[in-house]
Amino acid sequence: MKVLIVYDSVFGNTEQIAQAMGNSLGSKENVETLRVNDVKIEKITGLDLLIVGSPTRAFRPTKAITNFLKRIPTNSLNGVKVAAFDTRFSLSSIKSSAIRFIVKTGGYAAKSIANRLKKKGGDLIMPPEGFLVTGEEGPLKKGELERAADWAKLVIKE
Ligand SMILES: Cc1cc2nc3c(=O)[nH]c(=O)nc-3n(C[C@H](O)[C@H](O)[C@H](O)COP(=O)(O)O)c2cc1C
């Protein structure tokens, strides 16, 4: 199975999640884990599975991820399985209930990534998933790397 994991990361947390996913799929699969700025659009041809992840920044993916998704030609993901993830604030780490409310209702990057992947023809095989950080620059909440590894294994089984 040919798998590409594309991610962006400002402080390194989403990168750690993406690498944990790539490592968990191991050598059994043909997996590449690449930062979005290193991905040539030709990379998406011949894939069985494309996983895209971004930090949530103001309820959305980063500009680099959005631009990458826009650059994918229409229908070029027909027959390709797709999945989306993000990193985001752990709500329990936000002290102010007003800010908690805004973060919760504003939405997260993974959903918009998933929608764009579907628009390009991708077959969304898992609901968009979020992995939690306990502060703006991290660290990841305990156990999230293991959860990411498990999530990737579930995705590949679909
Ligand atoms: C400018 C900025 C905006 C952010 N907006 C959100 C947000 O809307 N929702 C959320 O849950 N987290 C938000 N965060 C927290 C980020 O999701 C967190 O910094 C990110 O997960 C860290 O991933 P990275 O280390 O890969 O950059 C924001 C962080 C920054 C710096």
The ligand as an ORCA input file, in Angstrom:
! r2SCAN-3c Opt
* xyz 0 1
  C      -1.924     32.014     16.339
  C      -2.469     30.720     16.908
  C      -3.804     30.399     16.710
  C      -4.319     29.218     17.247
  N      -5.640     28.930     17.052
  C      -6.154     27.799     17.590
  C      -7.528     27.483     17.430
  O      -8.299     28.190     16.779
  N      -8.005     26.348     17.994
  C      -7.199     25.503     18.718
  O      -7.684     24.497     19.217
  N      -5.869     25.758     18.876
  C      -5.340     26.882     18.330
  N      -4.011     27.167     18.500
  C      -3.134     26.189     19.160
  C      -2.429     25.410     18.060
  O      -3.301     24.451     17.543
  C      -1.115     24.805     18.562
  O      -0.175     25.868     18.599
  C      -0.630     23.725     17.610
  O      -1.394     22.584     17.788
  C       0.799     23.407     17.801
  O       1.185     22.577     16.703
  P       2.617     22.762     16.044
  O       3.615     22.570     17.149
  O       2.701     21.649     15.056
  O       2.689     24.101     15.422
  C      -3.477     28.338     17.979
  C      -2.133     28.672     18.161
  C      -1.622     29.849     17.635
  C      -0.166     30.185     17.867
*
